[in-house]
Amino acid sequence: MSESESPVQVPDDQPNPVLVGPGLKALKNEAYTQATNATPSLEKISGETPSYFNSLPGTKAVTTDSPDIKSQPLQTAGRASSGIDLLRRLSLASDCPMSPDIDPRVQHPGLRLSGRLISAAFCIPYKLNFRSGSDWKLKSRSGTSALFDSFAYLASDETSWSHTLVGWTGEVEPDVDVKSPLQQIHPNSAVNTPPAPSSLVASQPLNKAAAPVPVDGTKKPPAHPLVEGISVTQLDRERLDEQLSSGRHGRVLPVWLSDASEEPEETILLKDQGRWRRYAERELYPLLHYKQHGPTDGRSERRWWADYVRLNQLFADRIVQEYQEGDVVWVHDYHLFLLPSLLRQRIPNIYVGFFLHSPFPSSEFIRCLAKRKEILEGVLGANMIGFQTFSYSRHFTSCCTRVLGFESNSAGVDAYGAHVAVDVFPIGIDARSIQKAAFGAPDIEKTVLGIRKLYAGKKIIVGRDRLDSVRGVAQKLQAFEIFLERYPEWRDKVVLIQVTSPTSVEEEKEDPDNKIAGQISNLVSTINGRFGSLSFSPVQYYPQYLSPREYFALLRVADVGLITTVRDGMNTTSLEYIVCQQTNHSPLILSEFSGTAGTLPNAIHINPWDMVGVAGAINQALNMPAEQRKEQHLKLYKHVVTNTVSMWSRQYLNRLLTNLSSFDQSAATPALDRAKLMKQYRKARRRLFMFDYDGTLTPIVKDPQAAIPSDRVLRTLKSLSADPRNAVWIISGRDQAFLDEWMGHIPELGLSAEHGCFIRKPGSDDWENLAESSNMGWQKEVVDVFQHYTERTQGSFIERKRVALTWHYRRADPEYGAFQARECRKTLEDTVAKRWDVEVMAGKANLEVRPTFVNKGFIATRLVNEYGTAPGKAPEFILCLGDDFTDEDMFRALKKFDLPRDHVYSVTVGASSKQTDASWHLLEPADVIGSIQMLFSANQDH
Ligand SMILES: O=P(O)(O)OC[C@H]1O[C@@H](O)[C@H](O)[C@@H](O)[C@@H]1O
């Protein structure tokens, strides 16, 4: 999860003694202990309103809804953050304003849940150090703190879930006595010895010794030692499983990514471990953030893609080993886009949710991805897909329509007939822990005072970002320069403290020119050269990791928080800043391109590309009256403490389960049992085959006339119908001319055209018109309406058949076409369908109108009666296949016959979760032909 990364960095090479060795029960609740340390544990709170508002001495209970909010200011302004007051607030600030967690099995009895939740995230929450034969050394993995906090919540006693986390081991490093790169650069590294607060007082990096990027930003830091060829035995892996078997995040199951084929199974050779990230971080990450790279010969991309597929498959294997009926699987982020479908292929009625932590861009970007179809279809294996903001979810549904041709609306996507719900869940933070860390950690008050003293008399603007190109650090510096230019009264009175940690994005990590760092360094020099003096530099730039204490102290002393990201899924720094500002109430300036902006309407929103606008916003923030600051902060704060990460987790899971209940996943249609089919086929003396055409024998294509049967289809039909025991019929919405042209040369085939209006019996050239007696006066009215919409929908056209009429929009803009089809259908239903006995049917990117009294079900009934072994006796084998709404008439008709179950095979072509009257499913037309060929060749062998 790149976007929800907390900037709090637990130094990489600082082993956490609690995490080493067995007895890992101590792991639980460990992650923040470094920061929170002695703070007493808090009682569980589940109040309705965060009690922050009524917890302060001398303060009447006030909520943001209170009309007299202004007349009841919080009694804190100007007061030092005394430990007692703050901890009191802290203990009262509710993390869980929702009702307490109810066992999902009780809430959703229809789902037959096991009560087990399996989360799948790219990496486990620990970095692993390996020495063969000894215990693994585990260090907290930095970043993605919100997600890891969510796992901790799900594994805690606050929920009734039994939680298991499945994640990649990450790059395993050897536990050798070699100094880390940080220590190599700075032998007296403060990584192991946190810097004294006085280090903040010098005009140098806050934690200079730990700086992994040289301060001048021009030289590249030394490369991380390549970890090549670590052999991990079965015993070593089992030891790790044991070490991770319980802890703060529940049971953690590591996924081992390797080319297993190269090695005997008991030993895994780990080499070029970074390859597992490449496709996701070089191809997907940039595109998801609206960045497109230049053209390449595609070779590397193909290799990366193969690794990406394998990565997802290995996750699927691990989960399938672990899975028990009724488990819920929650998959996280873009490294695992393919996992939902891979799981569904293996366990058709599995409950799977997916959450994307990064942004999802406009379909114009996604359509540039070579593997766009695979990625979208992969994630559509989920039952519900969650996004950080509405615009990301809107982009996604639109993409499914534009790229895959699936129908969609804001509630979800209809993927091969399966409803995939789409919803919005902006993630939060663990506000309680942040409060503890920011106000209760030892020595934090000293650090706060140290920074204040250093910049006494100056307003402090704070920026803290990762050095990715999407974080907008360059834009921030440029805007700050304009601010000093346009508002000279602030010169020498304002300092911008900008801290950046190295990027974690694969592509940018390997940027040979270190372009961003160089650009930032130049900007800092320019601004300090223009507006600084010998004694003061207005930009204090610190390219380094911060300890949690320094980080929170910095957020506390800020007079303005400045976030100018040009694209992010969500921004934890902004949320943590709000928590840290509970006594100062300093304003937050937040980019409108951050996923968090939508949830923080009381921040000052800026467009980071409008430098003058940002400069103006800085001035506005610095001049904001105390009352206004307080009022705005109160609203922001209320949001952050009520919308916590635990609340997010609960809301997501509740919504997933509600969706699962409403779409009755337990009724998933099983895949066609070919063995059963073949058994009955062999036994039967009379067999009836009824095939729909479009979408069943041939895939849906842009131009309906181009959907001609392949040689394979024709050969299969010919062979099948050559057997005198078989009656083979094509029952289609197509007209006679099309069916005659492409299948008329197989005399043994029976044909039905225009949804049952016409039939041509086997061995005959003549068509019988079943709609002959019907008045066709409705046709002109329908054509007029179709004409109206054709003129207004570029790319749409009318197909005139003898009876039925079809309006096609598959060559029109998919979303506009679908919109126009809905309008057109409404018009027809309100007019023509009220006057005539006709049905208006929504097909695949088309609308059809035909008389009501004939339909495919009627033909199916007639054929079953006609082809029995004796009058009144149905065939002993019936196979009926179709893919759309009109074919459901056949499935329903078959249900009405009281025939032995193993004699009738109604099969829908599409997803197992499609709502259908068919008893079986096959995924696509190729599977239909495969199944028929199997019968036919089996029959020959017989
Ligand atoms: O019933 P089928 O074979 O799936 O065909 C449905 C529709 O498919 C479209 O492609 C044809 O142009 C229509 O004429 C037809 O009605």
Ligand as a Chemical Component Dictionary entry (heavy atoms), coordinates in Angstrom:
data_LIG
# 
_chem_comp.id                   LIG 
_chem_comp.type                 NON-POLYMER 
_chem_comp.pdbx_formal_charge   0 
_chem_comp.three_letter_code    LIG 
# 
loop_
_chem_comp_atom.comp_id 
_chem_comp_atom.atom_id 
_chem_comp_atom.alt_atom_id 
_chem_comp_atom.type_symbol 
_chem_comp_atom.charge 
_chem_comp_atom.model_Cartn_x 
_chem_comp_atom.model_Cartn_y 
_chem_comp_atom.model_Cartn_z 
_chem_comp_atom.pdbx_ordinal 
LIG O1 O1 O 0 -29.770 -14.815 -29.480 1  
LIG P1 P1 P 0 -28.373 -14.556 -29.874 2  
LIG O2 O2 O 0 -27.820 -15.537 -30.835 3  
LIG O3 O3 O 0 -27.505 -14.399 -28.684 4  
LIG O4 O4 O 0 -28.356 -13.150 -30.626 5  
LIG C1 C1 C 0 -28.715 -11.963 -29.978 6  
LIG C2 C2 C 0 -28.496 -10.749 -30.873 7  
LIG O5 O5 O 0 -27.137 -10.692 -31.200 8  
LIG C3 C3 C 0 -26.767 -9.593  -32.032 9  
LIG O6 O6 O 0 -25.441 -9.566  -32.230 10 
LIG C4 C4 C 0 -27.492 -9.679  -33.327 11 
LIG O7 O7 O 0 -27.115 -8.618  -34.150 12 
LIG C5 C5 C 0 -28.960 -9.647  -33.049 13 
LIG O8 O8 O 0 -29.669 -9.701  -34.235 14 
LIG C6 C6 C 0 -29.313 -10.805 -32.143 15 
LIG O9 O9 O 0 -30.681 -10.770 -31.827 16 
# 
loop_
_chem_comp_bond.comp_id 
_chem_comp_bond.atom_id_1 
_chem_comp_bond.atom_id_2 
_chem_comp_bond.value_order 
_chem_comp_bond.pdbx_ordinal 
LIG O1 P1 DOUB 1  
LIG P1 O2 SING 2  
LIG P1 O3 SING 3  
LIG P1 O4 SING 4  
LIG O4 C1 SING 5  
LIG C1 C2 SING 6  
LIG C2 O5 SING 7  
LIG C2 C6 SING 8  
LIG O5 C3 SING 9  
LIG C3 O6 SING 10 
LIG C3 C4 SING 11 
LIG C4 O7 SING 12 
LIG C4 C5 SING 13 
LIG C5 O8 SING 14 
LIG C5 C6 SING 15 
LIG C6 O9 SING 16 
# 
